[in-house]
Amino acid sequence: MKTFTPIAAALFTSLVMALPAWAHGPSGHGHGGHRAHAGPVVKEQKPWGIAGEAKDARRTIEIRMTDDMRFTPDRIDVKLGETVRLVAVNAGQVLHEIVIGTPEELKEHAELMKKHPNMEHDEPYMAHVDPGQRGDIVWTFNRPGTFEFACLIPGHFEAGMTGQITVRR
């Protein structure tokens, strides 16, 4: 009997999981790969920052998401107070997402996603991106520290689809 590598197993799991439900339900994704947020952005202070205004973004960072369950780059440095436009490019064949948070919050959210794969999201620190599409997050990093970004679609996070953001004074 042939065995699969952990990445192949995670990819198969994500494909099977994605077919019926697209992880968050169709209304949680926005078509064409745009950020799922519909309506005015709620500016809620988070430990990793606050939603930013597009006009204030002085830098754009493109992050590629691939079906080998990796982000490129997977490490980003920003200055305290900087507003950045993160452009998530899905270069794969399956749905991916990027969610910013603390390691603890991302792990907790990933577990919740396993239990409720159809849950919808409407947060400015998340982008759900269909294959071949792009999604934007505009974020002001007004708290110093080391934070993470991840794809929380079941199987993707477990396969290591994570990255790190360091906010320096």
C-alpha positions in Angstrom: 0.0 0.0 0.0 1.3 3.4 -0.9 1.7 6.1 1.8 1.4 9.8 1.3 3.7 12.5 2.5 2.2 14.9 5.1 1.9 17.6 2.5 0.1 15.3 0.0 -2.2 14.1 2.7 -3.0 17.7 3.8 -3.6 18.7 0.2 -6.0 15.7 -0.3 -7.8 16.6 2.9 -8.1 20.2 1.9 -9.5 19.3 -1.5 -12.1 17.0 0.0 -13.0 19.5 2.6 -13.2 22.3 0.1 -15.6 20.6 -2.4 -18.8 20.8 -0.5 -18.4 23.9 1.7 -15.5 26.1 0.8 -14.5 26.3 4.5 -16.7 29.3 5.5 -19.7 29.0 3.3 -20.2 30.8 0.0 -21.3 34.1 1.5 -18.1 34.3 3.6 -15.8 34.4 0.6 -16.7 37.2 -1.7 -16.3 36.3 -5.4 -13.2 36.9 -7.3 -10.9 36.6 -4.4 -11.6 39.8 -2.6 -11.6 40.3 1.1 -14.8 38.9 2.5 -15.7 42.0 4.4 -18.8 43.6 3.0 -19.7 47.1 4.2 -17.8 49.6 6.3 -14.7 48.3 8.0 -15.0 48.0 11.8 -11.9 49.4 13.4 -11.5 47.2 16.4 -8.1 47.3 18.2 -6.5 43.9 18.2 -3.2 42.9 19.9 -1.6 42.9 16.4 -3.0 46.2 15.3 -6.1 47.8 13.8 -7.8 48.0 10.3 -6.1 50.6 8.2 -7.2 53.0 5.5 -6.0 52.2 1.9 -5.0 55.9 1.5 -2.5 55.5 4.4 -0.7 52.4 3.1 2.8 53.4 2.0 3.9 49.9 1.2 2.4 46.9 -0.5 3.6 43.4 0.3 2.6 40.6 -2.1 2.2 37.2 -0.4 1.9 34.1 -2.6 -0.2 31.2 -1.4 0.5 27.8 -3.0 -1.0 24.3 -2.8 2.2 23.0 -1.2 0.7 24.8 1.9 3.3 27.7 2.0 3.3 31.4 2.0 6.1 33.4 0.2 7.4 35.3 1.9 6.7 33.7 5.2 8.4 36.4 7.2 7.6 40.1 7.1 9.1 43.0 9.1 7.1 46.2 9.6 7.7 49.4 11.6 5.5 50.2 14.5 2.7 52.4 13.3 3.1 51.4 9.7 0.0 50.8 7.5 0.6 48.1 5.0 -1.4 46.6 2.1 -1.0 42.9 2.1 -1.9 41.4 -1.3 -2.5 37.7 -1.0 -2.1 36.0 -4.4 -3.5 32.5 -4.6 -1.2 30.7 -7.1 -2.8 27.4 -6.3 -5.8 25.3 -7.5 -7.7 25.3 -4.2 -9.1 28.1 -1.9 -6.7 29.6 0.5 -7.0 32.4 3.1 -4.7 34.6 5.1 -5.6 35.5 8.7 -3.5 37.7 10.9 -3.4 37.1 14.7 -1.5 35.9 17.7 -0.3 32.3 17.6 -2.8 31.4 20.3 -5.8 33.0 18.5 -4.9 31.4 15.2 -4.6 28.0 16.8 -7.9 28.4 18.6 -9.6 29.6 15.4 -8.1 26.7 13.4 -9.7 24.3 15.9 -13.0 26.1 15.6 -12.8 25.8 11.8 -12.5 22.0 12.1 -15.7 21.9 14.1 -17.6 24.4 12.1 -16.2 24.4 8.5 -19.1 26.5 7.2 -18.5 29.4 9.5 -18.6 32.8 7.9 -16.0 35.6 8.5 -16.3 39.3 8.1 -13.1 40.6 9.6 -10.7 43.2 8.1 -7.6 41.1 9.1 -8.7 38.1 6.9 -8.8 37.6 3.1 -10.3 34.5 1.4 -8.8 34.0 -2.0 -10.1 31.8 -4.7 -7.6 30.0 -7.0 -5.9 32.4 -9.4 -7.3 35.5 -7.6 -6.0 38.1 -5.2 -7.2 39.5 -1.9 -6.2 42.6 0.1 -5.8 43.3 3.7 -4.9 46.9 4.8 -3.7 46.9 8.3 -2.0 49.3 10.7 0.5 47.6 12.9 0.3 49.8 16.0 1.4 47.3 18.6 5.0 46.0 18.8 5.7 42.3 18.8 5.8 39.1 16.8 2.5 38.0 15.3 1.5 35.4 12.7 -0.5 34.9 9.6 -2.0 31.6 8.6 -4.4 29.8 6.3 -7.0 28.3 8.7 -8.8 26.1 6.2 -8.9 22.6 7.7 -5.7 20.8 6.8 -3.8 23.8 5.6 -2.8 25.2 9.0 -1.9 21.7 10.2 0.4 21.3 7.1 2.3 24.4 8.2 0.7 27.1 6.1 1.8 29.9 8.5 4.0 33.0 8.5 5.4 35.5 10.9 5.1 39.3 11.1 7.6 41.2 13.3 6.6 44.7 14.3 9.6 46.7 15.4 9.8 50.1 17.2 
